[in-house]
């Protein structure tokens, strides 16, 4: 099997690709039987997987080294051509939903394909191609600005990922200084972040207007392929978090201050859970990867085979380096049947979190690697986060491999942070709803809005008078807000489901794992709420779900307090 470094890349000749694609669409329109149309769908899928794999390959290699001029140029090429490619896919979807054999094709390909096609048709028109290109370029500008961070600290230049270990230091002065250095970078570039985001809001609002929407919000829901719930459902979910989880989160933060021996918890104290320091993985990054292979061999036959392939094909880039884009993600290159995991190890427990989280994404798509239909590689994003976040918890029994005798402290902190995340995720989602309802807000007004919402969802947060953070700039570092609008509440919805899997695994681990596998194997073949019964999960929108999971987590934390 090819290793990642050997994956061949050649910029697609888009004009000839388009002509070939349109030729297949003409054949599809002339085909008189469902069999003939199904065969053409297969040919179209092959070409789509080819183009999308090259786009992903260029993106991955660009983020591995944002200063690589060749792949920087390739990223610019795809920023230009992806909207043109989207136009072709739209034409395919238009032909698909208009097919006289739609019922038979739906039986063969699944109803979800047609649901996704109908939603996609509402998100695109040739009239917005230039605007989509502008949006892509602005998103790339944001990533480049983040990657440019070279922050003087501890006698060296650090990127944002490399500052994180200092922000978790047991020495309060060190973590305060590291936090101040981090936010000094954002403060110095305030005008640039404000400008990029303001232009993104404006261009997205214009796209929505040209497509006939009253605001970007309904368009964003269609882009996120949300077919079986609405903004009203999400608002109810946020209110449930505010009602049940926010008080629990504030109590956890108060308890954290007491554990650290502090009169009050400042923003720079939040990353530290234990006075002697947070559990950190033992050994080198190479050692962590080797222990990861042991863990996945023990977890199940499927995960053992999966992780062997990931390591042997070098489908992971985990170390933080200069000029590497920050963050972590999983991508899929269908033409090579290869998931890819991108991360920035920094010597903290985050390394284990990202190894398990992104491996969950990769495992889900690997299980369905023989699927030809691009729509079904990943589930819609709230559902796709269940395999990733679920893997974090199924890895719990093996944490001694990474943390030794401090593994119980890792598990306690991991569960705490999972619950503490819900209010923050709700805040990010509420902020975006407010911004796109009032796209005329200035940068200063958006920052004041963020700060007001922080006081609602994170009433315990104390910025200790820090001018930039008190001014509402914390969200500049939240890439989802810039890059993939409204993709954040997905984590909260998934977490509400994963907490249920975690509860079940505490008493019936084998049964919970079987449910998890059934869920993963379904890929994106069903919408979110129809996937949940496969793993015997209650909807996050159901009355009582948020209260039950909050109480269950708090009960476990009470019994297992370090």
LINVEN-V320401 format. One record per backbone hydrogen bond with DSSP energy under -1.0 kcal/mol. NH is the residue of the N-H (numbers start at 1). CO is the residue of the C=O. If there is no record, write none. Layout:
nh: <NH,NH>
co: <CO,CO>
This chain:
nh: <4,6,7,14,17,18,19,20,21,22,23,24,25,26,27,28,29,30,31,37,38,39,40,41,42,43,44,45,46,47,48,49,50,51,52,53,54,55,56,57,58,59,60,61,62,63,64,65,66,68,72,73,74,75,76,77,78,79,80,81,82,85,86,87,88,89,90,91,92,93,94,95,96,97,98,99,102,105,106,107,108,109,110,115,116,117,118,119,120,121,123,128,129,132,133,134,135,136,137,138,139,140,141,142,143,144,145,146,147,148,149,151,153,156,158,164,167,169,175,176,177,178,179,180,181,182,183,184,185,186,187,188,189,190,193,194,195,196,197,198,199,200,201,202,203,204,205,206,207,208,209,210,211,212,213,220,221,222,223,224,225,226,227,234,235,236,237,238,239,240,241,242,243,244,245,246,249,250,251,252,253,254,255,256,257,258,259,260,262,267,269,272,277,282,288,289,290,291,292,293,294,295,296,297,298,299,300,304,305,306,307,308,309,310,311,312,313,315,317,324,325,329,331,333,336,337,338,340,341,342,343,345,351,353,354,355,356,357,358,360,361,362,363,364,365,366,367,369,371,376,377,384,385,386,389,390,391,392,393,394,395,396,398,399,401,402,403,404,406,407,410,411,412,413,414,415,416,417,418,419,420,421,425,426,427,428,429,430,431,432,433,434,435,436,438,441,446,447,448,449,450,451,452,453,454,455,457,458,461,466,470,471,472,473,476,477,478,479,481,483,484,487,488,491,493,494,495,496,497,498,499,501,502,503,504,505,506,507,508,512,513,514,515,516,517,518,519,520,521,523,524,525,531,532,534,535,536,537,542,545,548,549,550,551,552,553,554,555,556,557,558,559,560>
co: <313,3,4,12,13,14,15,16,17,18,19,20,21,22,23,24,25,26,27,33,34,35,36,37,38,39,40,41,42,43,44,45,46,47,48,49,50,51,52,53,54,55,56,57,58,59,60,61,323,65,68,69,70,71,72,73,74,75,76,77,78,81,82,83,84,85,86,87,88,89,90,91,92,93,94,96,99,101,102,103,104,105,106,111,112,113,114,115,116,117,120,125,126,128,129,130,131,132,133,134,135,136,137,138,139,140,141,142,143,144,146,158,156,153,151,161,163,166,171,172,173,174,175,176,177,178,179,180,181,182,183,184,185,187,189,190,191,192,193,194,195,196,197,198,199,200,201,202,203,204,205,206,207,209,208,216,217,218,219,220,222,221,225,230,231,232,233,234,235,236,237,238,239,240,241,241,245,246,247,248,249,250,251,252,253,254,255,256,257,462,266,269,274,402,284,285,286,287,288,289,290,291,292,293,294,295,296,300,301,302,303,304,305,306,307,308,309,310,341,321,63,342,340,338,333,334,333,331,315,329,317,318,348,349,350,351,352,353,354,356,357,358,359,360,361,362,363,366,368,373,374,380,381,383,385,386,387,388,389,390,391,393,395,396,398,399,399,400,403,404,406,407,408,409,410,411,412,413,414,415,416,417,421,422,423,424,425,426,427,428,429,430,431,432,434,438,442,443,444,445,446,447,448,449,450,451,453,454,458,463,466,467,469,468,473,474,475,477,478,479,480,484,486,488,489,490,491,492,493,494,495,497,498,499,500,501,502,504,504,508,509,510,511,512,513,514,515,516,517,520,376,522,527,528,531,532,533,532,539,542,544,545,546,547,548,549,550,551,552,553,554,555,556>
